[in-house]
């Protein structure tokens, strides 16, 4: 997954990662994918939606990675605030 950050800014490749990001059962894979997405800095809709959804992940490490990626991708404050407010209500 760390190799994703080495990809040339190929939006199609990043979209594939964004989809897999929320589907992978391994929290460390989700964390690394978020790191790569944040590092790549591509603000495609699919990427931003995957990062925002990951703010609600049951794993706290994944949620932290999602916050870091959201800041790196400059997710709008209102979107980030809404997602974080929902995440705070979650018992996970």
C-alpha positions as CSV (number, residue, x, y, z in Angstrom):
1,X,0.0,0.0,0.0
2,X,2.9,2.4,0.7
3,X,3.8,2.1,-2.9
4,X,0.6,4.0,-3.8
5,X,2.3,7.2,-2.8
6,X,4.9,6.6,-5.5
7,X,2.2,6.4,-8.3
8,X,2.2,9.2,-10.8
9,X,-1.0,11.2,-10.1
10,X,-3.2,8.7,-11.9
11,X,-6.8,9.5,-10.8
12,X,-8.1,6.1,-11.9
13,X,-5.5,4.3,-9.7
14,X,-6.3,6.5,-6.8
15,X,-10.1,5.9,-7.2
16,X,-9.4,2.1,-7.1
17,X,-7.6,2.6,-3.8
18,X,-10.4,4.8,-2.4
19,X,-12.9,2.1,-3.1
20,X,-10.7,-0.6,-1.6
21,X,-10.0,1.6,1.4
22,X,-13.4,1.2,2.9
23,X,-13.7,-2.5,1.9
24,X,-10.5,-4.0,3.3
25,X,-10.9,-6.0,6.5
26,X,-7.4,-5.2,7.7
27,X,-7.2,-1.9,9.7
28,X,-3.5,-1.5,8.9
29,X,-4.3,-1.6,5.1
30,X,-7.0,1.0,5.6
31,X,-4.5,3.2,7.6
32,X,-1.8,2.9,4.9
33,X,-4.2,3.6,2.1
34,X,-5.4,6.8,3.9
35,X,-1.8,7.8,4.4
36,X,-1.1,7.3,0.6
37,X,-4.2,9.2,-0.4
38,X,-3.3,12.1,1.8
39,X,0.3,12.2,0.5
40,X,-0.9,12.1,-3.1
41,X,-3.1,15.0,-2.5
42,X,-5.6,14.3,-5.3
43,X,-8.9,15.9,-4.5
44,X,-11.1,13.6,-6.6
45,X,-14.7,13.1,-5.4
46,X,-14.2,9.4,-4.8
47,X,-11.1,10.0,-2.7
48,X,-12.7,12.7,-0.6
49,X,-15.8,10.5,0.0
50,X,-13.6,7.6,1.1
51,X,-11.6,9.7,3.5
52,X,-14.8,11.3,4.9
53,X,-16.4,7.8,5.4
54,X,-13.2,6.6,7.1
55,X,-13.7,9.2,9.8
56,X,-16.4,6.8,11.1
57,X,-14.2,3.7,10.9
58,X,-14.5,1.4,14.0
59,X,-10.7,1.4,14.4
60,X,-9.3,4.4,16.2
61,X,-6.0,4.3,14.2
62,X,-7.9,4.4,10.9
63,X,-9.9,7.4,12.2
64,X,-6.7,9.2,13.1
65,X,-5.3,8.5,9.6
66,X,-8.5,9.7,8.1
67,X,-8.3,13.0,10.0
68,X,-4.7,13.4,8.8
69,X,-5.6,12.7,5.2
70,X,-8.6,15.0,5.4
71,X,-6.4,17.9,6.5
72,X,-3.8,17.1,3.8
73,X,-6.6,17.0,1.2
74,X,-8.1,20.3,2.6
75,X,-11.5,18.8,3.1
76,X,-13.9,21.7,3.7
77,X,-14.3,22.6,7.3
78,X,-18.1,22.1,7.3
79,X,-17.7,18.5,5.8
80,X,-15.0,17.7,8.3
81,X,-16.9,19.2,11.3
82,X,-20.1,17.2,10.4
83,X,-18.1,13.9,10.0
84,X,-16.2,14.5,13.3
85,X,-19.4,15.3,15.1
86,X,-20.9,12.1,14.0
87,X,-17.7,10.2,14.9
88,X,-17.8,11.6,18.4
89,X,-21.3,10.2,19.0
90,X,-20.0,6.7,18.0
91,X,-19.0,4.4,20.9
92,X,-16.1,3.0,18.9
